[in-house]
């Protein structure tokens, strides 16, 4: 009875503070395991955060419907990371300490992922990365001025399924070179934080090595509303290809403005990372002909049974299609809970060992977690925005040009020479 009262009081305090805690009726505190969900519900990437939260709730319900975890029901505490690294880190610490979360998951900005990773290491608990595309998340932070790696952001307590900038660049490069030639001129408008830095570096590195030219690059702050000055500078430079290294609402704004200004008529546009709600927010006119990459799209339901099941369950509950942010959230819960079952424990070290090197099939074909950098070997999709006349419904905004295996485009140990420190060797 005392446990139930404690849970009720905790839930009441969370309602007062504007947070929510899912605690099933009739389950005392000692009968549950808590997962912390830390996603941006406000800020530039809030659309992706809302999509993640839907998938997290759906996945947790699936786990509980199948009997829970180690005989206990899984509950969650959700927090708004505000698309802010500092807030994200503070939230993660509170989720681990105050709510005794056995695992924290979430994030959309890679700066959030890197910040939460540090907290996970300090607490000795697992962080399952959701949407994070920066190379730094499972590798090294990049210096904004020099473009060179500085410190290792990765630690042994984090795992990422989502593909990253290096994989996007290497997957897309062959297609871009075949389409625009080896002497094409590129111009970059880049979000000025860890994700943007690593995406620009990765694309420039692979394209310049093939002979392509970079004739300009500018940085824009996260949350920028007007990209007019950047787009005018890009247009004046007369590149063949404009690379918009933007995400979330920033990408929507930059792509819509590029379309309204007629930039799309003069330049080919590449968006290194696309997501369903970004494409929907941009609209068919802006999206048409835009080349992008993605780790997952709902159209994969026609190819993979796991994707079909996920899309059907998501649509049945929410009446809409999931984006790749939701897909990453689904994989995070399914893979963590499966690892706990195989380990027979929630002990972080035991779960880490159960994940490292593990092969799994969730949304695609067989994938695996690399044991030395905790990056999942997942495929990268090459996409192109459809014309309105090609669309089969309002959500059918992109066509899949190719699916490139993760093993073909991921960095090697030589490319990403990470290592665990002494306290991570167990």
C-alpha positions as CSV (number, residue, x, y, z in Angstrom):
1,X,0.0,0.0,0.0
2,X,2.9,2.4,0.9
3,X,4.4,1.8,-2.6
4,X,1.1,2.8,-4.3
5,X,0.9,5.9,-2.2
6,X,4.4,6.9,-3.1
7,X,3.7,6.4,-6.8
8,X,0.5,8.4,-6.6
9,X,2.3,11.3,-4.9
10,X,5.1,11.2,-7.4
11,X,2.6,11.2,-10.3
12,X,0.8,14.1,-8.7
13,X,4.0,16.1,-8.3
14,X,4.8,15.5,-12.0
15,X,1.4,16.8,-13.1
16,X,2.0,19.9,-11.1
17,X,5.5,20.4,-12.6
18,X,4.1,19.9,-16.2
19,X,5.7,16.5,-16.7
20,X,3.9,13.2,-17.1
21,X,4.7,9.8,-15.6
22,X,2.9,6.7,-16.9
23,X,2.1,4.5,-13.9
24,X,-0.4,1.7,-14.5
25,X,-3.2,1.4,-12.0
26,X,-2.7,-1.4,-9.5
27,X,1.1,-1.6,-9.8
28,X,3.3,-0.6,-6.9
29,X,6.7,1.1,-7.3
30,X,8.5,-2.1,-6.6
31,X,6.6,-3.8,-9.4
32,X,7.9,-1.5,-12.2
33,X,11.0,-0.6,-14.1
34,X,11.3,3.1,-15.3
35,X,12.6,4.2,-18.6
36,X,13.4,7.9,-19.1
37,X,12.2,9.6,-22.3
38,X,14.0,12.8,-23.0
39,X,12.7,14.4,-26.3
40,X,12.4,17.9,-27.8
41,X,8.7,18.8,-27.5
42,X,9.6,22.5,-28.1
43,X,12.3,24.1,-30.2
44,X,13.4,23.6,-33.8
45,X,13.2,19.8,-33.7
46,X,9.9,19.5,-31.8
47,X,8.0,17.7,-34.7
48,X,10.6,14.9,-34.5
49,X,10.4,14.8,-30.7
50,X,6.6,14.4,-30.8
51,X,6.9,11.6,-33.3
52,X,9.5,9.8,-31.1
53,X,7.3,10.1,-28.1
54,X,4.4,8.4,-29.9
55,X,6.6,5.5,-30.9
56,X,8.1,5.2,-27.4
57,X,4.7,4.9,-25.8
58,X,3.6,2.4,-28.4
59,X,6.7,0.3,-28.0
60,X,6.4,0.3,-24.2
61,X,2.8,-0.8,-24.4
62,X,4.0,-3.7,-26.7
63,X,6.6,-4.8,-24.2
64,X,4.0,-4.7,-21.4
65,X,1.4,-6.6,-23.5
66,X,4.0,-9.3,-24.0
67,X,4.6,-9.7,-20.2
68,X,6.8,-6.8,-19.3
69,X,10.4,-7.0,-18.4
70,X,11.9,-9.5,-15.9
71,X,8.4,-9.9,-14.4
72,X,7.9,-6.2,-14.0
73,X,5.8,-3.6,-15.8
74,X,7.7,-0.9,-17.7
75,X,6.7,2.7,-17.0
76,X,8.1,5.9,-18.3
77,X,8.8,9.5,-17.3
78,X,8.9,12.0,-20.2
79,X,10.8,15.3,-20.3
80,X,11.0,18.1,-22.8
81,X,14.7,18.6,-23.8
82,X,13.6,21.8,-25.7
83,X,16.1,21.1,-28.5
84,X,18.8,22.3,-26.1
85,X,21.9,20.4,-25.0
86,X,22.1,21.9,-21.5
87,X,18.4,21.2,-20.8
88,X,18.8,17.7,-22.2
89,X,21.8,16.9,-19.9
90,X,19.9,18.3,-16.8
91,X,16.9,16.2,-17.7
92,X,18.9,13.1,-18.1
93,X,20.6,13.5,-14.7
94,X,17.2,13.9,-13.1
95,X,15.7,10.9,-14.9
96,X,18.6,8.7,-13.7
97,X,18.8,10.1,-10.1
98,X,15.3,11.2,-9.1
99,X,13.3,8.6,-11.0
100,X,15.8,5.8,-11.0
101,X,15.5,5.2,-14.7
102,X,17.2,2.0,-15.7
103,X,17.7,3.5,-19.2
104,X,17.3,6.9,-20.8
105,X,16.5,7.4,-24.4
106,X,15.7,10.3,-26.7
107,X,17.1,13.4,-28.3
108,X,16.8,14.8,-31.8
109,X,19.7,17.3,-32.0
110,X,23.0,15.5,-31.9
111,X,24.2,18.1,-29.4
112,X,21.6,16.6,-27.1
113,X,22.8,13.1,-27.7
114,X,26.4,14.0,-26.9
115,X,25.4,15.9,-23.7
116,X,23.3,13.0,-22.5
117,X,26.0,10.5,-23.3
118,X,28.3,12.3,-20.8
119,X,25.6,12.0,-18.1
120,X,25.1,8.3,-18.9
121,X,28.8,7.6,-18.4
122,X,28.9,9.6,-15.1
123,X,25.9,7.6,-13.8
124,X,27.0,4.2,-15.2
125,X,23.7,3.7,-16.9
126,X,22.6,3.1,-20.5
127,X,21.6,5.8,-22.9
128,X,19.9,4.5,-26.1
129,X,20.3,7.3,-28.7
130,X,17.3,8.0,-30.7
131,X,17.7,10.6,-33.6
132,X,21.3,11.7,-33.8
133,X,23.1,12.0,-37.2
134,X,26.4,13.5,-36.1
135,X,29.6,11.4,-36.5
136,X,30.5,12.6,-33.0
137,X,27.8,10.6,-31.3
138,X,29.7,7.3,-31.9
139,X,33.0,9.0,-32.5
140,X,34.7,12.3,-32.0
141,X,33.5,15.9,-31.6
142,X,34.6,18.1,-34.4
143,X,36.2,21.6,-34.0
144,X,33.9,24.1,-35.7
145,X,36.8,26.2,-37.0
146,X,39.3,23.5,-38.2
147,X,36.9,20.7,-39.0
148,X,39.2,18.3,-37.1
149,X,38.3,15.9,-34.4
150,X,38.9,17.0,-30.8
151,X,37.7,14.7,-28.1
152,X,36.0,11.4,-28.1
153,X,32.3,12.0,-27.5
154,X,31.4,8.3,-27.5
155,X,31.5,6.2,-24.4
156,X,30.6,2.6,-23.6
157,X,27.2,3.3,-22.1
158,X,25.6,4.6,-25.3
159,X,24.2,2.8,-28.4
160,X,22.9,4.4,-31.7
161,X,20.8,2.7,-34.3
162,X,20.4,5.8,-36.5
163,X,22.9,6.2,-39.3
164,X,25.3,9.1,-39.3
165,X,26.9,11.8,-41.5
166,X,29.8,9.7,-42.6
167,X,27.4,7.0,-43.8
168,X,25.1,9.5,-45.5
169,X,28.0,11.1,-47.3
170,X,29.6,7.8,-48.5
171,X,26.2,6.4,-49.5
172,X,25.1,9.5,-51.4
173,X,28.4,10.4,-53.1
174,X,28.3,7.8,-55.8
175,X,24.8,8.9,-56.8
176,X,25.6,12.6,-56.6
177,X,28.8,12.1,-58.7
178,X,26.9,10.1,-61.3
179,X,24.2,12.7,-61.5
180,X,26.1,15.9,-61.4
181,X,29.6,14.9,-62.4
182,X,33.1,14.9,-60.8
183,X,33.7,18.6,-61.4
184,X,30.4,19.9,-60.0
185,X,30.6,23.0,-57.7
186,X,29.1,22.7,-54.2
187,X,28.0,25.4,-51.7
188,X,27.0,24.6,-48.1
189,X,24.6,26.4,-45.8
190,X,25.3,24.6,-42.5
191,X,23.7,24.5,-39.0
192,X,26.4,25.8,-36.6
193,X,26.7,23.0,-34.1
194,X,28.1,19.5,-33.8
195,X,25.7,17.9,-36.3
196,X,26.1,20.5,-39.0
197,X,29.9,20.5,-38.6
198,X,30.3,16.8,-39.1
199,X,27.8,16.6,-42.0
200,X,29.6,19.3,-43.9
201,X,33.0,17.8,-43.2
202,X,31.9,14.3,-44.3
203,X,30.3,15.5,-47.5
204,X,33.1,17.8,-48.4
205,X,35.7,15.1,-47.7
206,X,34.2,12.5,-49.9
207,X,33.1,14.8,-52.8
208,X,36.3,16.8,-52.9
209,X,38.3,13.5,-53.0
210,X,36.3,12.7,-56.2
211,X,37.2,16.0,-57.8
212,X,34.2,18.1,-56.9
213,X,34.7,21.7,-55.8
214,X,33.5,23.5,-52.7
215,X,33.1,27.2,-53.7
216,X,31.5,28.4,-50.5
217,X,30.2,27.5,-47.0
218,X,28.3,29.6,-44.4
219,X,27.1,28.7,-40.9
220,X,23.6,29.5,-39.6
221,X,22.5,29.4,-35.9
222,X,20.2,26.6,-34.7
223,X,16.7,28.0,-34.7
224,X,17.3,30.5,-37.5
225,X,14.0,31.8,-39.1
226,X,15.3,33.6,-42.2
227,X,17.8,32.0,-44.5
228,X,17.4,34.7,-47.2
229,X,20.9,36.2,-46.8
230,X,22.5,32.8,-46.9
231,X,20.5,31.8,-50.0
232,X,21.3,35.1,-51.8
233,X,25.0,34.5,-51.1
234,X,24.7,30.9,-52.4
235,X,22.9,32.0,-55.5
236,X,25.5,34.7,-56.2
237,X,28.3,32.2,-56.0
238,X,26.7,30.2,-58.8
239,X,27.3,26.6,-57.6
240,X,25.8,23.6,-59.4
241,X,24.6,22.1,-56.1
242,X,23.4,23.8,-52.9
243,X,23.7,21.6,-49.8
244,X,21.3,22.6,-47.1
245,X,22.7,21.1,-43.9
246,X,19.6,21.9,-41.9
247,X,17.1,19.8,-39.9
248,X,13.7,20.1,-38.4
249,X,11.9,23.4,-38.7
250,X,15.2,25.0,-39.9
251,X,15.3,22.8,-42.9
252,X,11.6,23.5,-43.7
253,X,12.2,27.2,-43.5
254,X,15.4,27.1,-45.6
255,X,13.9,24.9,-48.3
256,X,10.6,26.8,-48.5
257,X,12.5,30.1,-48.8
258,X,14.8,28.6,-51.5
259,X,11.8,27.6,-53.5
260,X,10.0,31.0,-53.0
261,X,13.2,32.9,-54.1
262,X,13.6,30.8,-57.2
263,X,16.9,29.3,-56.0
264,X,15.6,25.8,-56.9
265,X,15.2,26.9,-60.6
266,X,18.9,27.7,-60.8
267,X,20.6,25.1,-58.5
268,X,20.2,21.5,-57.6
269,X,19.4,21.0,-53.9
270,X,20.7,18.3,-51.6
271,X,19.4,17.9,-48.0
272,X,21.8,15.4,-46.3
273,X,19.2,14.1,-43.9
274,X,15.5,14.0,-44.5
275,X,12.7,13.1,-42.1
276,X,9.0,12.6,-42.9
277,X,7.7,15.5,-41.0
278,X,10.3,17.8,-42.5
279,X,9.2,16.6,-46.0
280,X,5.5,17.1,-45.1
281,X,6.2,20.6,-43.6
282,X,8.1,21.6,-46.7
283,X,5.4,20.4,-49.2
284,X,5.6,18.8,-52.6
285,X,6.6,22.0,-54.5
286,X,9.7,22.5,-52.3
287,X,10.5,18.8,-52.0
288,X,10.3,17.9,-55.7
289,X,13.7,16.8,-57.0
290,X,15.5,17.3,-53.7
291,X,18.1,14.6,-53.0
292,X,18.4,13.3,-49.5
293,X,19.4,10.4,-47.3
294,X,17.5,8.7,-44.4
295,X,17.9,5.5,-42.3
296,X,14.3,4.5,-42.7
297,X,11.1,5.5,-44.5
298,X,7.6,4.1,-44.0
299,X,7.6,2.8,-47.6
300,X,9.9,0.1,-46.4
301,X,6.8,-1.7,-45.2
302,X,6.6,-3.1,-48.7
303,X,10.0,-4.7,-48.3
304,X,10.4,-5.7,-44.6
305,X,7.9,-7.5,-42.4
306,X,9.1,-5.6,-39.3
307,X,8.5,-2.3,-40.9
308,X,5.0,-3.4,-42.0
309,X,4.1,-4.4,-38.5
310,X,5.4,-1.2,-37.0
311,X,3.7,1.1,-39.6
312,X,0.4,-0.8,-39.2
313,X,0.5,-0.5,-35.4
314,X,1.5,3.1,-35.5
315,X,-1.2,4.0,-38.0
316,X,-3.9,2.1,-36.1
317,X,-3.1,4.1,-32.9
318,X,-2.3,7.5,-34.2
319,X,-3.9,7.7,-37.7
320,X,-0.7,8.8,-39.4
321,X,2.6,7.4,-40.7
322,X,5.7,7.3,-38.5
323,X,8.9,9.1,-39.5
324,X,12.4,7.8,-39.1
325,X,12.5,9.5,-35.7
326,X,9.7,7.2,-34.5
327,X,11.5,4.3,-36.1
328,X,14.6,5.0,-34.1
329,X,12.5,5.2,-30.9
330,X,10.9,1.9,-31.6
331,X,14.2,0.2,-32.2
332,X,15.7,1.7,-29.0
333,X,12.9,0.2,-26.8
334,X,12.8,-3.1,-28.6
335,X,16.6,-3.6,-28.6
336,X,17.1,-2.5,-25.0
337,X,14.3,-4.7,-23.6
338,X,15.5,-7.7,-25.6
339,X,19.0,-7.2,-24.3
340,X,17.7,-7.1,-20.7
341,X,15.9,-10.3,-21.3
342,X,18.9,-12.0,-22.7
343,X,21.1,-10.7,-19.9
344,X,18.5,-11.6,-17.3
345,X,19.4,-8.4,-15.5
346,X,19.0,-4.6,-15.7
347,X,22.6,-4.2,-14.6
348,X,24.1,-1.8,-17.2
349,X,27.3,-3.7,-17.7
350,X,25.4,-7.0,-18.3
351,X,23.1,-5.3,-20.7
352,X,26.0,-3.6,-22.6
353,X,27.6,-7.0,-23.0
354,X,24.4,-8.4,-24.3
355,X,24.1,-5.6,-26.9
356,X,27.7,-5.6,-28.1
357,X,28.1,-7.6,-31.3
358,X,24.4,-8.7,-31.2
359,X,22.6,-9.3,-34.5
360,X,19.0,-8.3,-34.7
361,X,16.1,-8.0,-37.0
362,X,13.5,-5.3,-36.1
363,X,12.6,-3.0,-39.0
364,X,14.8,-4.1,-41.8
365,X,16.8,-7.2,-42.6
366,X,19.5,-8.5,-40.2
367,X,21.5,-5.7,-38.5
368,X,24.1,-5.7,-35.7
369,X,25.6,-3.5,-33.0
370,X,29.3,-3.1,-33.5
371,X,31.1,-4.0,-30.3
372,X,33.8,-1.3,-30.6
373,X,31.9,1.9,-31.3
374,X,28.2,0.9,-30.6
375,X,27.1,2.0,-34.0
376,X,24.4,-0.1,-35.5
377,X,25.2,-1.5,-39.0
378,X,22.0,-0.2,-40.6
379,X,21.4,0.8,-44.2
380,X,21.2,4.3,-45.6
381,X,18.5,5.2,-48.1
382,X,19.0,7.5,-51.0
383,X,15.8,9.5,-51.6
384,X,14.5,12.0,-54.1
385,X,11.5,14.2,-53.6
386,X,8.5,13.3,-55.7
387,X,6.6,15.7,-58.0
388,X,3.0,16.2,-56.9
389,X,1.8,14.2,-59.9
390,X,3.8,11.2,-58.7
391,X,2.5,11.1,-55.1
392,X,0.1,8.5,-53.9
393,X,-1.4,10.4,-51.0
394,X,-0.2,13.3,-48.9
395,X,2.5,11.4,-47.1
396,X,4.1,9.9,-50.2
397,X,6.6,12.6,-50.6
398,X,9.8,10.8,-51.5
399,X,10.9,7.9,-53.7
400,X,13.6,5.5,-52.5
401,X,16.4,5.5,-55.1
402,X,18.7,3.0,-53.4
403,X,19.3,1.3,-50.1
404,X,23.0,1.1,-49.3
405,X,24.2,-1.5,-46.7
406,X,25.7,-0.1,-43.5
407,X,28.8,-2.3,-43.8
408,X,29.6,-0.7,-47.2
409,X,29.6,2.9,-46.0
410,X,30.4,2.9,-42.2
411,X,33.8,4.1,-41.0
412,X,36.4,1.5,-40.2
413,X,38.4,1.3,-36.9
414,X,41.1,3.2,-38.8
415,X,38.6,5.9,-39.7
416,X,37.1,6.0,-36.2
417,X,39.8,4.9,-33.7
418,X,37.8,5.1,-30.5
419,X,38.8,3.3,-27.4
420,X,37.3,2.7,-23.9
421,X,39.0,4.2,-20.9
422,X,40.0,2.1,-17.9
423,X,36.7,2.5,-16.1
424,X,34.8,1.3,-19.2
425,X,36.8,-2.0,-19.5
426,X,34.6,-4.7,-17.9
